């Protein structure tokens, strides 16, 4: 009888621990709920879209905040939806250019209502926030988008 109570307590503890770990993983994967105006931190200088890649050239205007993660999503279709990708920065200077390329799959001739989201951290307080840029529509132009770093894309065999 005592052994079954101990086993029951261990099982209940394991379930609670698993739920806690799952909750923490879920909440840390989300972009911060607090949103700040995009223009206070960055400016989109240009966009390129060739049907399979969508790239943003972003000028970071605020050295007191560090970009952490980036993602594109669309409220219209899933072609432009990307996973969250690391911005790959440990520091940033005001005026620094960020090249943010995203894979588009399946290929598309046009994208509508695309959002570029950047999760950032205030370096003084450590508080995190999200800035978002909306691209109403863009038509593919045949071109080569030369990657400067890794492209943000879903792993092979998955879909957006």
N, C-alpha and C positions, 0 to 999 in steps of 0.2 A: 504494500500500500504506500509506504514512504517512498519507495523507488519510483513508483508511477507519478507521485506528486513532484518529485525532483525532475523527472523527464518532462512532465507537463510544463513546469516552470522554465526549463531550458528551451523547450519548443516555443513557448510564448515569448521569451526573451529574444530568441532568434528571429521570430516573425517581426517583433517590434523593431529590432535592430535593422532588419532588411528593409522595412518600410521607411525608417529614418534615412538610411543610405540612399534609397531610391528617391525620396523627396529631395535630399540635398543635391543629388545628381541632376534631378529635373530642374530645380530652381537655379542652379549654377549654370545650366545650359541656356537659360533664357537671357535675352538682352535685358538690361536694367529697365525697370518700369519708368523711372524718372527720365523725362525727355527735356532736352535743351534745344534752343534754336540752332539749326545747322550753320547759319551764317556767323554765329558767334565763335565758331571753332574752325570752320573749313569753307573752301570755295571749290566747286567743281569747275575746273578750267576747260576740260573737254571730255567727250565720250566718244568711243569707237565701238561699232558693232558690225561684225562681218558675217553674221548668220550662225556662227558656232561659238563666238566669244564676244562678251560685252566687257569693255574696259573703261574705267574712270581714271582720269588724271585729276587728283585732288590736291589743292594747296592747303596745307595745315597752317592755320593762322594763329594758333594759341599754344604757346610752349608750356603753359601751366597745366595742360591736359594731355594725356598720352592715349592714343588710339590703341585699343586692345584686340577687338574682334571686328570682322566685317562680314556682311551677308547681303545678298540681293534676293528680293522676293517680288512677286507680282500678284495683284488681286484679281487678275484676269485669267492667267494661265500659269502652268508650272514650268514651262521651258526655261525661264530665267531663274527659278528658285535654286538657291545654292545652300550648301551647308554653312555653318558658321566657320570662318577661317581666322586664324591668328593674323593680326596686322604685322607681326614679326618685328616689332620695334621694342627697344628697351629705353630709348630716349627719342625726343623729337625737338626740332627747332622751329621757331616761327618762320613761315615761308617755305618750309620743306615740302617737296613734291612727293606724293604717294601715288604709285601706280597700282591700281586695284583691278586685276583681270578676273573674270568669272566665266566659266564654261556655260554654254547654252545647249541643252539637250532635251529633245531632239532639235536639230537645226531648225531655225525659223527665219522667215523673211522680214518679220517685224515683231516688235515687243511693245506692249501697252501697259501703262500704269505700273512701272517698275520702281521699287523703293531700294535705295542704297542705305543700309543701316550700319552705323559705326558705334560700337560700344567703347566708351572712353573712361578714363579715370582722372579725377582731379588730383594732381600730384601733391598739393598742399594738405588736402583733407583725406584722400584715399577714397572719397565717394565716387561711385560709378554712375554713369548716365548714358543715354542713347541720343545720337543725333541722326536725323533721317533726311534724305534727299529724294524727291519724287521726280522721275523722268516720265512725262506723260506718254510719249511714244517715240520710237526710234525705228527707222527702216535700215535693213542690212545694206551695207555698201561693201562690195568685194574688195578686200584688203587683207594684208597680213598684219596681225597685231603681234608685235615683237615682245615677248614676255621679258620682263626685267627680273622677275622672281617666279615663284610657283604660282600656278593658276588655281583659283578656288573652284573646286568641282566636287561633285559626288563621286564616291568610289565606283569603279566599273561594276556593272550589274545591279546598280540601285537606281531608283527613279526619284524625282523631286516630288 
